[in-house]
Amino acid sequence: MPQLRTQSADAPASVRLSGGNTPDFTKTWKRHLCVIWSAQFLSAIGFSFGLPFISYLMQEDMGVTDKAELAYWVAAFSAACPLTMMFFSPVWGALGDRYGRRRMLLRSYIGGAVAVGLISVAQTPLQLVMLRVIQGAFCGTMSASQALISTQTPREHTGFALGALNSAMFSGTIAGAFAGGYVAELAGYRLAFAISALCFILSFIAVFFFSREYYTPPGKASGVRGMLDALRPETAQLALNLPILLIMCLVMFSRSFDTSFVPLFVQELHGGIDGASRITGALSGLCGLAGVVSGFLLGYLADHYPPGRLAVISAFLTAAFMFSISFVWGLAALFILRFAMIFMSSGIDPAMQIWLAKKTDERSRGQMFGWASAMRCLGLGLAPVAGGPIAANLGIRFIFAGGSVFFILTALFVLLAMRYYKEI
């Protein structure tokens, strides 16, 4: 079996390997990571370039002025993508294991370009919601890129690589929200969505022309029967990884518990709405920077220390910083504690991802990362539903106190999982 370093520059993009041999990725994984990182960075820009302004588009271009009606449509728009993705992510992940993860990543970029691009010409809120459903069904770039990178990177560097992908999403989100705000204000919201689609197209071009995948397809039937076989859940892998998948759901639930209410807290500390958006933007940018640094640093540590142990430490420290925010009475303290909280919470995801990769057979990683994406989407969808009544009845400060409890539960569940896997 020729080693990957002996492949010529003209080698096909997807190379099927026979037998149980594994190529040598030690010479190529950094270059491959740079390509996928750049593509994910561009896709994150695409996600964040126009979506934050969807409520403004509904009001100014679609005539939705009633506050109750606007809240209904914004909620439906926000929930449509993650709930749809929750059902489709395992399907695409399973197909990626059979037909190649690179193909699934390319498919997700095409889905994003079509769905987000059509938002720029949508005429009604219902059309916007339906396009988000399409986006959730055909997008899912993060799980596809994670599955691809985890199988094309040496085992000892997988944690760093997965952490780097997280940093790409954070940094792309910062750049997209910052640039998108100026474009939307100067040229209109629809142009912002058109540029979002262009970002997905550039991501597709980067992966299509500059990345390769070396994989061994499973020895199963071809055609329709082969596709049905690919969609059949790997029950043994699911049973083995169920604790990790449940923890991933809890992590996303905990991380999203206070997100919707941070702008209102900034407004409260600032003393009014005038100027609050500028402060909120600065806080978001700082938190994004925390996520970028954390993704690289804590992802690197996940390669050298037990990922479960790293997740426990990160979760306990996140709980401490989040609980402290409930006592904040000034913006400076909020900026400091929020940065520390996001830095530590961003270290839990890479730890869980590397843990999942280590526990999963390489041929099933696409399906497992698809299930992981589904569980994260479930947590993302449940968080505002649980946090809303607390904020409405007890006040915003109780959101931070309550969220810290869930991070403590996360740490305890990780400890139980470590006992289950006999890693304590």
N, C-alpha and C positions, 0 to 999 in steps of 0.2 A: 504494500500500500504506500503510495507516494505521500511524503509529508507535505503539509500545506505550504511550507516555505519553498517547495520545489515547483509549485504551480506557476505557470507563466502569467504574464499580465493579461493575456487574451483568454484566460480560463473563463468558462461560463459563470454567470452570476450565482446560480444555484447548482451545486455539485452534489449528486447523490453518491454516498459511499456505501459499499456493500460490506457485509460482515459486521463484526463487532469492533473493528479498529477505530481509533480516535485520532483525528489529525493533530498535528503539533501547532497550537495557536500562540506559542510563546513569542513568535516574531511578528505576529500580525494583529494581536488583540488590541493594542493601543490605537493603531490606525483605524481599525474597525470601530472602536468605541468613539473616536473623534467624529467619524461620519454619522453614526447613529445619534451621538450627542447633539451635533449640529442640526440634524433633522428634527429631533425632539425639541430643541430650542426654538426652531422656526414654528413648529406646530403649537407650542405653548404661546408664542406670540399670536398665532392665528386664533387660538381659543380666547385670549384676553383682549384682543384688539378692539372688538366690537361688542362682545356679550355684556360687559358691565353697563352698557348704555341702552339695553333693550327696553327698559321702562320709559326712557325718554323718547325712543322711537315710537312706542305705542301711543304716547301722549301727543307728540307733535305731528307725526305723520299719519296716524291711524285714528285720531280723534277720541281715544279712550281717556276721558277726563274725570269720570266718577272714581273716587278713591277706592271704594269697595270693589268695583269692577276691575280697576287696575290691579289691585292686590290679588284678585282671583287669577287674572291672566299671568301676572308675573310668577305666582306660585306654580301654576300649571306649566309654564315655560321652564322654570327651574327644575321641577321634578321630572319632566318628561324624559330628559336624556339619561340621568343616572338610573331611573327605574327600568327603562328599556335596556340599557347596557347591562343591568344586573342579569337579565335573561339571556342576552346574546353573547356575553363575554365567554362563558364556558364553551359555547358552540364554536366560536371562532378559534378559541384556544385548542380545542380538540382537532379541528381541521388543520391547524398549523402544525400539530404533531405529525400529521400524515403527509401533508402537501408542502410543508416548509413554512417556518415562521416569518421569513422575509416576505413571502407573498401576502401573508396576513397583515404585515406592517404596511405594505404598499396599498392593500385594500383599504386600510383604515385612513390613510391619507386621502385617497380618492373620495371616500365617504365624507370626510370632513370638508373637503373642498366643495363638493356638490351641495351638502346641506347648508353650510355657512354662506356659500356664495348665493344660493337662492334666497336666503334671508334678506339680502340687499334689494330684492325685487318683490318681496312678500307684501300683500296689501291688507291683510286682516290678522288679528291676533291668533285666530284659529290656524291660519297657515303657518304662523311662527311656531306654534306648539307642534304641529305635524312635522315640520322640518326638524325640530329637536328630537322627535321620535325617530326620524330617519337617521339623524346624527348618532343617537344612542345605539341604533341597530347596526350601523355600518362603520362606526368609528372605533374608538378604543385603542388609541396609539400607545398608551403607556404599557398595558399588559403585553401587547405584541412586541414592543421593543425590549421589555424585560425578558421575555421568553427567548428572543433572538440573542441578546447579549449573554444571557446565562449559559447558553449552549455553545457560544463561540469565544469564550474567555477561559483561560486556565483557572482551575478550581481555586487556587490560592489568591486570585485577584478578583473573584466574583463579587465580593462585598464592596470593594472600591468601585467597580464598574456599575453596579446597581445604585450605589450612592451617588455616583456621577450623574446617572440618568435623572435621579430626583432633583439634583441641583439644576439640570437643564430645564426642568419644568418650572422651578422657582424663578430662575433668572429670566426665562422667556416670558413668564407672567409679568414680572416687573417691567421689562422692556415694552411688552405689548400694551399694558394698561397705561403706561406713561405716554407712549407715542400715540396710542389710539385716542386718548383724551384730547390731544391737540388736533388730530385729524378730524374727529367728530365735531369739535367746536368750530373749526375753520371751514370744513368742507362738507359736513353733514354726516349723519350716522350711517347712511346706506353705503357711502364710499368706504367707511371703516370696515364694513362687512365684506365688501369686495376685496379689500386688501387682505383681510383674514383668509379668504379663499386662495389668494395668491401665495400666501405663506405655506399653506398645505401643499400647493403645487410644487413649490421649491423644495419642500421636504421630500416629496415623491421623487423628484429629479435627483436629489442627493443620494437617496437609498438605491434607486434604480441603476444609476451609473457608477456609483463609487463603493458599493458594498457587495459582499458575496456571502453565501451561506453554504457551509459544508455539513451535511446531515445524512443520517441513515434512516430511510423510510421504513416503517414497520412492515414485516412480511405478512400482509393481509391481502384479502381479495381486492381487486380493482373495480372501477366503475361505481355504479350506484350502491352495490353491496359494500364496497370498500368505504364509501362515504358514510354509510350507516354504521359500519363497524367503528369508524373514527369518532362518530358522535356518541357512541356508547360510553358512559362514564367509567373511568378506571376505579372501580369500587375499592380495590385494595389500597391504591394511592390516596383516595379520598378519605378512607378510614384512618390511614396513617397520619395524614396532614390535617384532619379535622380540627384539632386543638389550635394549630397555627392559623387556620382560616377563620375560626371564631375570634381569635385575638385580633386579627387584621380588621374584622368588622368593628370590634370594640375600639380599636385605635382610631379608626376614621370617625366613629361616632363621637369619641372624646375630643378629637381635634376640631370637629365641626360644631361642637356644642355651643360655643360662644361666638362663632364667626359672624353670624348675621347681626349680632347685637353690639359689636365693637364700635361701629359708627355712631350708634346712639349713645354709647358711653363716652365717646370723644365729645359729642355734642354737649353732654351733661357737664363734663369737666371744663369745656371751653366756655360754657355759659350761654350758648346760643347756636343757631344754625349757620349764621354768617361766618364764613371762614372755616367751618368745621370740615368741609370736603377737602380743603387743601391740607389740613392737619391729618385727616384720615388717609389721604394719599401718601403723605410722607411716612406715616406709621406703616402702611402696607409695604412701601418700598424698603423700609428698614427690616421688616419681618421677612421679606423676600430675600434680602441679603443674608439674614441669619440662616434661612433654609439652604442657600447656595453653599455657604461655608460648612454647615453641618453635614450636608449630603456628601461632600468630599471627605471631611475629617472622620466622621463617625462611620461612614462606609468603609474607610480604610481600616479603622479599628475593628470592624466586624470581621475582617480577614485574619486578625491576629488574636482575638479574644472570643470566647463563646458568645454567639449572637444573643442567646437568651439572657445571659447575664448583663450584656450591654443594654438590652431593652428594659430590663428591670431597673437599672440605675437611671436610665433616661426617663422612664415613666414616673419614678418617685420624685426626681428633681423637677420635672414638668409640673407635677401636682403641687409642689411647694411654691413654684413661681406663679402658677395660675391662682392659687388660693390667696397669695399676697396681693394680687391685683384687686381683689374685692375690698381692700383697705386703702386703695390709692385715692388721693385727693388732688393730685397735680399731674399735668401732662408729662413732665420730665420723668417722673417715677413710672408712669405708664409706659413710656418709650423703653426705658431700661428693662423693666420686668417683662414686657411683651417680647422684646428681643431675646431675652434669656429663655423664656418659655418656648418660643418657636424654635430656637436653636436646639433645645433638648428634645422637644417632641418630634422634630424632623429626623432625629437619630433612631427612632423606633422603627420606622418603615424600612430602611435599609437592613436593619437587623432581622426583621421578620422575613424580608425577601430572601436574604442569604440563607436563613434557616430553612425556608421552604425549598430553595434550590438544592440544599444539601440533603434534604429528606426525600427528594423526588427523583425518580429515575429520569435520565436525560430525555428519553423518548416520550415522556408524559408531561414535560415541563410546560408546554404550551397550554395544555388542558388545565394544569394546576394553577398557572398564573391567570388563566381565564376565570377559574373559580375564585381566585383571590380578588380579582377585579370586581366580580359579582358581589362578594361579601363586603368589599369596601364601598361599593355603590349603595348597598343596603344600609350600612352605617351612616353614609352621607345623607340618605333620604330620611332616616329616622331622627337624626340629631335636631333639626329645627322643629320637628313635631313635638319632641320632648322638651326642648328649651323654651319654646314660646309661652306655654302656660306659666312657667317659673318666672320669666321676665314680666309677664302681664300681672301676676298676682303678688309676687314677692319683691320685684325690682331687679334691675340689671345686675347689681352687685352679687346677687345670689346665683346668677348664672356662672360666675367664675368660681364661687365656692362649690357649687354643685358639680361643675366640670372637673374640679380637682379630685372629687371622690371617684369619678370614673377612671381617671388616670391611676389612682391607687388600686382600683379593681383590676386595671390592666396589668399592673406590676404583679399583683397576686396571682392572676391567671397565668402569667408567663412562668412564675415560679412553679405552679401546679403542672404546667406543660413540661417544664424541665424535669420534674419528677417522673412524669409519664414517659419521657424519652430517656430517663435515667442519665441525665446530664448534670446532676447536682452531686 
